[in-house]
Amino acid sequence: MKLSTCSSLLALLVSHGRLACCQTPPGFSPSTNKALYASFDNLEITPGKHVPLADTAVSPSICFPGCGPPQDTHLVLMVDLDAPDGAANRSLSPLLHWLQQSIPARLPAISSNFSAPADTAVAPYYMPQPPPGSGPHRYVILAFDQPQKTFRLPANFTQFSNTYRFNFDVAKFAEEAKLTVAGATWFMTQNTTKV
């Protein structure tokens, strides 16, 4: 069964008692207790859940926490907090895996096949690829209320080639862009290939 609507995903989370109060990992900033409902195909993401690596090949479906006025937009991003080698070496963390701006608030959800204007995918989705043997990696998905009309990426955050995705300072980005967290969730995945 593919979860395709916010109400389906919300009902599933409530029925399984999966609504947690802390939606971001301990020590992560910006932290929030506002839930962001997300799934990889039919696998719901709940805070701290282990997700098989193969299930993360396509961007997650996102269900926004409440729909605002039609002119409002959201910005979604995903980061790896354990790059490159998990707890042994986090020198590249956070690693930006996805940054999508200008998602209309009138959409209650975006699916993995969401078709946004090409210029809104500032950093196209890059599936998790933790190295074999590096243990579980934590991935945070955040949605922000995006200021309308006047929104511009901060000057220090305009390059998103591979090397510019390393050490992505989420808190500084949110502060400089004047973004407010609308919701978050996080999951763990790992590469179980034998080394």
N, C-alpha and C positions, 0 to 999 in steps of 0.2 A: 504494500500500500504506500503510495507516495503522498507525503504531506504537502498539500498545495495551498492551504489557506492558514491565516493566523489563527482562526478559531479552532481548526483541527489540531494545530500544534499546541495551542494553549490548553485545550481540553485534554490532550494527551499528557502534557506536563503536570497539570493539576491532578489528573486521575492517578498518576504514579507518584504524587507527592514530591515532584522534582523542582518546585520553586524554592530557590535558596535565597538567603538574605544577602550574601556577599557574591556579587557577580564577577569580581575580578580576583586574581590570585593574591595571597598575602604579600604586602610590600609593593604591589604594582601601583603606579600613579599615571593617570588619574583613576582613582578607585570609585566605585559606585555600587549601590544596592539596587539599581534599576535594571530589571531583566531585559535582555535582548533575546528573542526567540529565534533559534537558528537550527538548521538541519543539513546534513549531507545526505542527499536523496531521501531515504525514509528513516535515517538514523538521527534522532534528536540530539542536540548538543546541550548538555547541562553542565554547570560549573564543575570543572575537574574531571569530567568523563573521559575515559580512554576511547579513542576513535581509531579503528584500523587505518593504517597509512593509505592503503589502496582506496579507501572511501573518500579521501580528501583530494582526489585528482581534479575535481571540478569545484568551482567556488560554491560555498554554502548558500542555501536559500535563507533569506533573512526576513523576519517578521518584525516590523517596527513597533515600538511600544507606544501605541496611540497615534492616531492620524491627526495632524494639525490642519491649519487652513490650507487650501489648495496651492497657494503660492509658496508655502514652506518647502524646504528641501533638507535632505540628510546627506551626511558624508559617512562612509563606512571604511574602516581599516582593519587589517589583521597583522599581528606581529608575532614572531617567535622570540620568546624570552630566554631561550637556552642555546642560541647559536654561537659557535659552531658545534661544540662537543658536549652539550648538556652541562651537568653540574661540574665537570672537570675543567671546562673552559667556556666562558660566556663572553669572550672578548669582542664578538661581533653583534652582541645583543643590545637592544632589540633589533631583530631583522624584519624589515617591512616586507610583507607578503602580498598586500593588497591595499589599494587606496582608490576608492570610487567616490566621486563627488557628485553633487547636483542630482540626487535621487529624489523625485517628487514625493512629498509627504502624503499626497493623495493615494499613492500606492500602498496598500496595507502590507504588502510583502513584495520581495523580489525573489525570483527563483534562480536556480543556477544557470538557466538559459536566458536570464534577463538581458534584454537588448537596450543598452544605454547608448546615447550619442558617444562616438569614439573619443571625443575630447574630454569626457567626464571620467574615463578610466586613467587617472593620473599615473598610477602604478598598477598595471594589469595583474590579475590573480596569478600568483606563483605558488604552486602546490607545495606543501611541506615536504622537505627532503632531508630529514636528519640523517647524519652519517651512521652506518652500521656500528653497533656497539656503543653509541653515545647515550643510550638510555632514553627515557621519556623526555620529550620537549613540550613545554607549555606554550599554547597559542591563544592569544587574546583577540577577540573580535569586539570592536567598539563601534557604536553608532553615535554620531554627533548631530545636534540640531545645527544646520548650516545657515549662517546669515544670508539672506536673500539679496539679490541685486548687486550689493557692494562687495561680495565675497571674492577675495583673491588669495591664492596660496601665499603664505609668508615668504619673504625674499630668501630666507635661508633654506627653504623647502621647495625648490622648483626643479631640482634635478633628481630623477628617479631611475637612472640606469642602475645596473647591478651593484656597483660599488657604493652608490649613494643610498642604497637600501640598508646598508650596515649601520649599526649604532643609531637607529632612528629614535630620536627623543620624542616620545609621544606626548609627554606633559608639556614640553616646550612648544611643540607643534600646536597643541590645543590652545595654549596660552597666547601664542603669537597670532594665531588665526581667530582668536576670540570665539572658540567653539565651546558649547555646553554639551556634556555627555547626556545622551538620550537613553542609552542602555548598553549593556555589555554581557558577554559570556566568555567562557574559556574552556579549552579542552586540552587533552594530552594525546600525543601520538609518538610512535617510535619506529625505527627501522629495525626489524627483527632478523635481517639477513645475517647469517653467520660470517664472522671475520676470520 
